Amino acid sequence: MTASTPTTQYPLGSTDAEHERLIRQAKWLAPYTERFLRDAGIGSGQRVLDIGSGVGDVALLVAQLVGPSGEVMGIESDARSISRARARVAEACVLNVSFTQSDVSQIPNDRPFDAVVGRYILMFLPDPVTVLRSLVEVVRPGGVVAFQEATWGSLQRQCASLPLWASAIAMVVETFKRVGTNAEMGRDLSRIFQEAGLPSPSTRTDTLLGAEQWMPGVLQSLRPLMKQFGLSTAPLGDFTTLSERLQAEVAESKADTPLPDIIGAWARTPANSQFR
């Protein structure tokens, strides 16, 4: 399977610190993603393709759902992330997960998958419709296509009364915009599925609550790009005290830690589609 449009580079990088941030993030996303995947129809014995695997968290979660009779193939373009994912799978003694270093526009198509899944990946692609249309080609007729993506607009509204959080979110969204990341991909999922030739998908929106202090880690990972684009971090103050000041602002307002809503969409490939 090939797609004519290349993918973009993950803007948060591939440092050890970013890997640890992704692992922490995955722990509090896991219940939402597991419920979403079960609702989408991911289950025992299936062969599942995980797109943009990063350090392997979604692949490991899917492996539990498909069981020992199932199989998970993770696709990831970054060599350091693949190495970390493989090490984690080996450490967990999981035997039904493998990873391939490849761009999402180049997926092995030796035999069809029962499902293709991904979390926080379409938002980073310059042409998600083209990629999704190509991914459908490697899924059997009646197979599952399921993606979860963030929507930052709700977070910006939620933080209107939290000045420091609002400044931090504006900085992240502006950086994403500069590199072509769609911070509202969750909201756009239904349209993108249909433009890729899939039926109108089922969707679910989850409002995330009670996570650890995630914002400083995101900002640290984006700092090289902020510097490259000449974006001033002055409104955020000293980064060494940023986490404490963000926590204090939330505590003063008696609110939960703000997080972007996560929107999931799933559909089945048309029964008359052909695996090529």
C-alpha positions in Angstrom: 0.0 0.0 0.0 1.3 3.4 -0.9 0.1 6.9 -0.4 1.3 9.8 -2.5 1.4 12.3 0.3 4.3 12.0 2.8 3.7 12.4 6.5 5.1 15.2 8.7 7.6 14.9 11.5 6.3 14.5 15.0 6.7 18.1 16.4 7.3 17.0 20.0 10.5 15.2 19.1 12.0 11.9 20.3 14.0 12.7 23.4 14.1 10.4 26.4 12.0 13.0 28.3 9.3 13.0 25.5 9.2 9.2 25.7 8.6 9.3 29.4 6.0 12.0 28.9 4.2 9.7 26.4 4.3 6.8 28.8 2.8 8.9 31.6 0.2 10.2 29.2 -0.7 6.7 28.1 -1.4 5.6 31.7 -4.3 8.1 32.2 -5.6 7.7 28.6 -5.7 3.9 28.9 -9.2 3.5 30.3 -10.7 5.9 27.7 -8.9 4.2 24.8 -9.7 0.7 26.0 -13.4 1.5 26.2 -13.3 3.2 22.8 -11.6 0.2 21.2 -14.0 -2.3 22.7 -17.0 -0.2 21.5 -15.4 -0.1 18.0 -15.3 -3.9 17.9 -11.6 -4.7 18.6 -11.5 -8.2 20.2 -10.1 -11.6 20.5 -8.2 -13.2 17.6 -8.0 -10.1 15.4 -5.0 -8.9 13.4 -4.7 -5.2 14.1 -2.6 -2.5 12.6 -1.6 0.4 15.0 -0.5 3.5 13.2 2.0 5.9 14.7 2.9 3.6 17.5 5.4 5.9 19.3 6.8 4.0 22.3 4.2 1.3 22.0 1.4 2.0 24.5 -1.6 1.6 22.1 -0.1 -1.5 20.6 0.3 -3.0 24.1 -3.2 -2.2 25.0 -4.6 -3.7 21.8 -2.5 -6.8 22.4 -4.5 -7.4 25.6 -7.8 -7.0 23.7 -6.9 -9.4 20.9 -5.4 -12.0 23.2 -2.7 -14.6 22.4 -4.6 -15.7 19.3 -4.5 -12.2 17.9 -1.7 -10.1 16.4 -0.7 -6.5 16.5 1.6 -4.8 14.1 2.8 -1.3 15.0 4.0 1.2 12.4 6.4 4.0 13.6 8.7 6.1 11.5 11.1 7.2 14.3 14.0 4.8 15.0 14.4 5.8 18.7 10.8 5.4 19.4 10.7 2.0 17.7 13.7 0.9 19.8 12.0 1.9 23.0 8.7 0.2 22.0 10.5 -3.0 21.2 12.3 -3.0 24.5 9.1 -2.4 26.4 7.3 -5.3 24.6 10.2 -7.6 25.4 10.3 -6.5 29.0 6.5 -7.2 29.3 7.0 -10.6 27.6 4.3 -9.8 25.1 4.6 -12.2 22.1 1.9 -11.0 19.8 3.2 -7.5 19.0 5.7 -6.5 16.4 6.9 -3.1 15.2 7.9 -2.0 11.7 9.9 1.2 11.1 8.0 2.8 8.2 6.1 5.9 7.2 2.3 5.5 7.4 2.3 5.9 3.6 4.2 2.6 3.2 2.3 -0.2 5.0 3.1 -3.9 4.3 0.1 -5.4 2.5 0.9 -9.1 2.3 -2.4 -10.0 4.0 -5.3 -8.0 5.3 -5.8 -6.6 8.8 -9.1 -6.9 10.7 -8.7 -3.4 12.0 -6.5 -0.3 11.8 -6.3 2.0 14.9 -4.4 5.0 16.1 -4.4 7.6 18.8 -3.1 11.2 18.4 -1.7 10.5 14.9 -4.0 11.9 12.2 -3.6 15.4 13.7 0.1 15.4 12.7 -0.5 14.3 9.1 -0.5 17.0 6.3 -3.1 15.0 4.3 -5.0 12.6 6.7 -7.7 11.9 4.1 -5.3 10.5 1.6 -3.5 8.4 4.3 -6.8 7.1 5.7 -8.0 6.2 2.2 -4.8 4.2 1.7 -5.1 2.5 5.1 -8.5 1.3 4.2 -7.0 -0.7 1.4 -5.2 -3.0 3.9 -8.3 -3.7 6.0 -10.6 -6.6 5.1 -14.1 -5.8 4.0 -16.2 -5.1 7.1 -13.1 -4.5 9.1 -12.7 -1.7 11.7 -11.2 1.7 11.3 -10.9 3.5 14.7 -9.0 6.6 15.6 -8.9 8.9 18.7 -7.8 12.5 18.4 -7.7 15.6 20.6 -9.7 18.8 20.3 -8.0 21.8 21.9 -10.8 24.3 21.3 -12.7 23.0 24.3 -9.6 23.3 26.5 -9.1 26.9 25.4 -12.7 27.7 26.5 -12.2 25.8 29.7 -9.2 27.9 30.6 -10.6 31.3 29.9 -10.5 32.1 33.6 -7.0 30.6 34.2 -4.6 33.2 32.7 -1.4 31.1 33.0 -3.0 28.0 31.6 -4.6 30.1 28.8 -1.1 31.4 27.9 0.4 27.9 27.9 -2.4 26.5 25.7 -2.1 29.4 23.3 1.6 28.8 23.0 1.1 25.1 22.2 -1.7 25.7 19.7 0.3 28.4 17.9 3.3 26.1 17.7 1.1 23.3 16.3 -0.3 25.7 13.8 3.2 26.7 12.6 4.1 23.1 11.8 0.8 22.2 10.3 -0.6 20.1 13.2 -4.4 20.2 13.3 -5.3 20.8 17.0 -9.0 20.3 16.2 -8.6 16.9 14.5 -11.0 15.3 16.9 -13.7 17.6 15.8 -12.8 16.8 12.1 -12.8 13.0 12.4 -16.3 12.5 11.0 -15.7 14.6 7.9 -12.3 13.0 7.3 -13.7 9.4 7.5 -16.4 10.2 5.0 -14.0 12.0 2.6 -11.8 8.9 2.7 -14.8 6.8 1.5 -15.9 5.4 4.8 -19.4 5.5 6.2 -20.4 8.2 8.6 -18.6 7.0 11.8 -19.9 6.4 15.3 -18.2 8.8 17.7 -17.7 9.4 21.3 -16.3 12.3 23.2 -14.5 11.9 26.6 -13.7 14.8 28.9 -10.5 13.9 30.6 -10.1 14.6 34.3 -7.6 14.3 37.1 -4.4 13.8 35.1 -0.9 14.6 36.4 0.7 17.9 35.5 1.0 17.3 31.8 1.4 20.8 30.4 5.0 21.5 31.4 6.2 18.3 29.7 4.4 19.3 26.4 5.9 22.8 26.5 9.4 21.4 27.2 9.1 19.1 24.2 7.9 21.9 22.0 10.5 24.5 23.2 13.0 23.8 20.3 10.3 24.7 17.8 9.1 27.7 19.8 12.7 29.0 19.7 12.9 28.2 16.0 9.7 30.2 15.3 10.8 33.1 17.5 7.8 32.6 19.9 8.3 34.4 23.2 7.7 32.3 26.3 7.8 35.4 28.5 4.1 35.0 29.4 4.9 31.7 31.0 7.7 33.0 33.2 10.4 30.7 34.7 10.1 27.2 33.3 11.6 25.7 36.5 8.6 26.9 38.5 6.0 26.6 35.8 4.5 23.3 37.1 4.0 24.6 40.6 2.4 27.8 39.3 0.1 25.9 37.0 -0.9 23.7 39.9 -1.5 26.7 42.1 -3.7 28.4 39.6 -5.9 25.3 39.3 -6.0 24.8 43.1 -7.1 28.4 43.6 -9.9 28.0 41.2 -10.9 24.7 42.8 -10.9 23.1 39.4 -9.5 19.8 38.0 -6.4 19.9 35.9 -7.5 21.0 32.4 -7.1 18.6 29.5 -8.1 18.6 25.9 -11.3 16.5 25.2 -10.5 13.3 23.3 -12.9 12.3 20.4 -13.0 8.8 19.0 -14.5 7.8 15.6 -15.0 4.3 14.3 -16.5 2.8 11.2 -16.4 -0.5 9.2 -15.0 -0.7 5.7 -17.6 -1.2 3.0 -18.5 -4.9 2.4 -17.7 -4.5 -1.3 -14.2 -3.1 -0.7 -11.4 -5.2 -1.9 -8.1 -5.9 -0.2 -5.3 -5.1 -2.7 
